[in-house]
Amino acid sequence: MIATGLVKTSYPKEDITFLLKDVSEEFVESTLEEREKAVQTGAHYAERLPMEYRPSDEYTNLYHETVGKTKRQLSYLVGLVTRRIFMNAGTDDVVLVSLARAGSPIGILIRRYAQRVMGMEWPHYSVSILRDKGIDEKAIDSIRAAHPASRIQFVDGWTGKGAIQTELTKAVNSLNEEKGMNLYDDMAVLSDPGACAVLFGTREDFLIPSACLNATVSGLVSRTILNKLYIGKDDFHGAKFYGELLKEDLSNDFVDQITECFVETRERVEQEAVSRPVTAERTWQGMKEVEAIGQQMYSETDYHLIKPGVGETTRVLLRRNPWKVLVNNLDNPDVHHILMLAEEKGVPVEVVPDLFYRAIGLIRSGKEI
């Protein structure tokens, strides 16, 4: 695929191609207050970028500790979801399309497992998908043109309440109907606590360490941008490259550590992959809890203010204006980094023992009860 003006990345070129326009030179981040005010008054969240969080030494040490403890389990889950992708596709002619940016490191790991353990070369692209705006159709057009007969497999890191899965289903249906794209909405994720994906490693709500950081575990690429001041109608959605964070970059360290465990976890993956159904039914159980919490906590229910799951709660603390955090157990290791971030930012934490998720982040909006 020939494309110019794509955003740079610290990942090796064979691991991923970000189909995102480089707006590094012209786009300036907004302060948290500016961004939140804009979002609360009707602007779309992708029109602005938050400032990149620079982690404290204590938080960085916790991240490294977490990777050390979880890398074998992550390797197993990567292997399991990769096997399930292959079995579900029924072909080895697969193209991975990760959803930027949380899906990008997971897509790299799936590509590596397919190559190094299963002997398959699966191209890997990363594209933008935005709530209420849909997927970057120009990027999908480009991928389909380069791979006209391949099985395109969408990948993300985890699910929350299912907003991205809903957006993907809508986009797939539209592209199939209008352009005959032959796409599938069976998004693959490592963790599906929202019970809204059909291909996953687990439905347990646990900490995927790449949720702990932002660009420094995502190839130094920003969140995706869709702002008409910078993105024309014929452009891919945009992103920035944070070259100034190169010394702090842990992107390749993260994927390399998990990749090194593939041989160790391979046998367990093979056994599990054939012992259970390849896909699972969507129950949307997570969304049901979100709806209940919305009615209890806010005077005007806006489910976008409720971010369920360990990964999404982490994101709220890193780049939004959090009101409070709910956890079901203060002693669970998967929420230790959340407690640290909440203390650092002065955000109250409430224990709700019967919470379906391990953690839920609530965003301040002026509609709190």
N, C-alpha and C positions, 0 to 999 in steps of 0.2 A: 504494500500500500504506500503510495507516494503522498506525503502531506508535508506542508511547510508551515512554519510559525507555530508549531506545537510547543506546549509548555515543557520545560526541561524537568529532569528528575534525577535523583541520585541512585535510582535502581539501574541495574544493567539493562541494556536495550533488549536483550533476548528474553527478559522476564516480563516486560510489559510495554505497551504503547499507550500513552495517555492521549486520547483524541479530544484535546482541550486546547483552545487558543491561549497563547502566552500573553498575558496582560501584566506581566511583572513590572514593567517600566512605568506604566501610566496609572495603575490602580492603587489607591491608598486606603488602608484600613480605617474603619470608623471606631470611635471609642465605644465601650459597652453601652454607655448612656445614649449616645447618638443612635446606635443600631436598635436598641430596645424601643426607643421612642418612635423610630421610623416603623418598626414592625407593628407596634401596638396601634399606630394610626393608619395602618392599611398598606404599607409598603411590603414588598415580598422580601423574605429573608435573604435570598440570593442576590439582591441588588447591592448588598454591602458585605464586607468581611469583618469579623471581629479581630482584635489584636491577637497574635499568637501568644499563648501562655508559655512563659519560660519557667519550667519547674524548678523548685527549690532542690538543694542537694538531698534533703531528707526524702522528698517525693521521688526523685530520680533513683535513689537507693532502694526505695520500696518497689519501684518498677522492676529493677534488675532482680531483686529478690523474688518477685512474682513470676518473672520469666523462668528463672531457675526452677521454681517449684512446679510450674504448669506446662513446661515445654513438651514433656512426654505425652501428657494428656492431649495437648493441642495437636501434636503429631498424629496421635491416634485418630482424633476427630477429623483432621485434614484427610487422612487416608480413607476413613470411612465415607465421608461425603464425596470424595473423588471416585471411589468405587461405585457409589450409588448413582453418581452422575453418569458414569459409563454404562452401568446396567440399565438405567432408565432410558438413556439415549438410544441404546441398541446399535451403536456405531462407534468407531474410533475416530470418525471425522467430526471432531468437536472443536468449536471455537469458544473460548471463555470471554465473557464480557462482564467485567466487574463494575459495580456501581461506585463511582468515586464519591468520597475517598475511603470510607471504612471498608469497602469491598476490595480495594486494591491489594493490600498485603495478603489477604486471604486468597484472592485470585492467583497471586504469584505462587503461594504455597501449593495450591491445587495443581497449577501448571507443572511445578517441580515434581510433585508426587506422580502425576501421570507420566512424566518423562523418565524419572529416575527409578521408579518402582514398576511401572506398568509398560514402559517402553513406547510411549505414545507422545507425539509432538502436537500439543494443542496450542495454537496461537492465543495470545491474551491481550485484549484491549481493555481500557478503562474509559467509561463514558459518564456523563452527567445525567442524573435524574433528580427532579425537584418536585417537592410536594406542591400540588395545584398548578404546576407548569408542565409536568410530564417529562419524558425522556428526550434526549437530544436526537431528534430525528435525522439530522444531517450525519451525525456520527453512525447511526444504525444503517443509513443508506450506504455509507462508505464501507462499512464492514460487510454488508450483504453483497455489495458489488465485488469486493475482493474475495469473498467466499460464498459464491452463489448457491452451492448445494449443501453446505455444512450445517450441522446441528448447532445452533447458537444457544449457549448456556449462560444465563445471567447468574451473577454471584454477588453476595453481600456478606458483611461480617456477621451480623446478628439481626434479629427482629426486635422491635419494641411492641407497639400496639398494632402494627401492620400497615401504617400509612404508605410506606414505600412499596410493599407488596400490592396494595390496592392501586397505587399509581402505575406500577408495572403492568398489572393485568389490564388496566384501561388502555395503556399505550400499545400493548401487544395486540389487543383486539382491534384497535383502530388501524394499526399498520398492516395487519393481516387483511382487514376488510378493504382498505384503500389501495394497498400496494401489493397484496399477495405475498407478503414477506415470509410466510411459513415460520413464524416465531412461536415460542412457548413461554408461558408465564411461570414455569416451575422453578422459581428462584432457589438457588442453593445457598445455604448459610451454615456457619459452624454451630451457632446456637440459635434456637427458635423458641424462646420462652413465651412469645405471644401466640404460639400454636397457629401460625398463619402461613408457614412455608411447608412445602411437601417434601423437600429434600434438605436434610440437615444432618449434623453430627450428633447433636443432642437437643433436647428441649429444656434442659436444665438452665436456669438463669445463673450464669457464672461469669467470672471476670476473664475476658480475652484481653491480655495485656496491651494490645495495640489500641484499646479504648482509652488507656491511661494518658496517652500523649496525643499530640496533634500532628503537625507536619513532620516532626522529627521521627515519626514511625510510619510515615506515609510517603516516603520518597522525596521529602521536602516540598510537597505540593500542597497548595491551599485547598480549602473548600471550593466548590465550583461556583462560578459567577455567571449570572444572567442579568446584565444591565445594558440597556440599549445605547448608553453613552460609549460603551466599549465593545459590545457584541452586535455585529450587523446581522441582518436576516440570513446571510449566506455563510456565517461563521459557525464554528463549533462553539458550545458554551466555553467559558473561560476559566482560567486559574492562574495563580502566581507560583513562582518558584522562589523559595526562601534560601538563596545561596548563602546568606549571612549566618545561617544556622548550621553550616556544614560541619563545624567542629563538634556540634551537639547531636549530630544525626545518628540515630540508632536503627534506621530503617533496614539496612542489610544485616546488621547484627541480629535483629529480631527474626527475620526469615531464615537466616543461616542456622541459628541455634535450633529452630524447630526442624529444619531440613535434616540436620545431623541425626535426629532421632528416628527418621523414617525406617531404617533397617531394624531398629530395636522394636518398633511397634507393628511392623508389617504382618507378622503372623496373627496377632490379635485382630487386626483389621480384616484379614482374609476370613477368619472364623466368624466374626460378627456380621460381615457384609452379606453372607449367605444364610444367616440364621434368622433374619427378620425381614419383613417386607421392605422393598426398596423405597417406596414412598409412604407417606402418612396423610391422613385426612386433616384438612384445616378445620379447627374448632373455634378459632378466634377467642379463646378463653381469656387471653390477656386484655382484649378490648373491653370485655364485659366488666373487668375490675376497674379499668380506666374510667368507664362511664359512671360507675358507682362512686368513685372518688371525686370525679368532676362535680357530681351533684351535691356531695357532702362539703366540698372545700371551696367552691367558687359560686358567686351569686349569679353569674352568667356563664353557662357551661361552654367552654372553649377547649376541646380536647387537645389542641395543639400546645396548650400550657402544661400538659401532663406528660412526662417522659418516663415510661416504665422500663425497668430492667437495669442491671448494673452498668452496662455500656452507655445507655442513654442518660442515666443519672450522672455519670462521669462527665458526659458532654455538657450537660446543663451547668455543672460547676466550673467547667473550663471556659465556657464561652457565652453563657447567658446570664440573666439577672435572677438568680435563684431566690425563691421565697423560703422554702424549707425542703428537707429531705425526709422521706419515710423509709425505714428499714425494718425487716422482720426479726433481725437478731444482730445485736452489736458485736457479738463475738465471732461472727463468720468471717474468715479471712478474705472472702471476696468483696467485703465492704470496707476493709481497713483503709484503702486509699481514698474512699469516699469520705470516711470520717476525718481523715487528715486534710483533705481539700476543704471540707465544710468548716473545720476549725480555722483553717488558714484564712477563709473568706468570711467568717462570722455568720455562717448559715446554721440555723437550728436544725437538729435532727430529732425526729420522733420515732419511737419504737411502736410498731403495729404488728404484734405477733402472728396474726392470721393473714398477713399480706401474701398474695399469690407470688409476687416477684420478691427478690431479695432486697431490692431498693427501687424507689420511685422519686424522681426529681420533679418538684413543682416550681413553675416560673412565676415571678411576681408580675402582676398585671393591673392592679387596682381593683380587681373583681374578687379579691379574696374574702372569704367569710370570716 
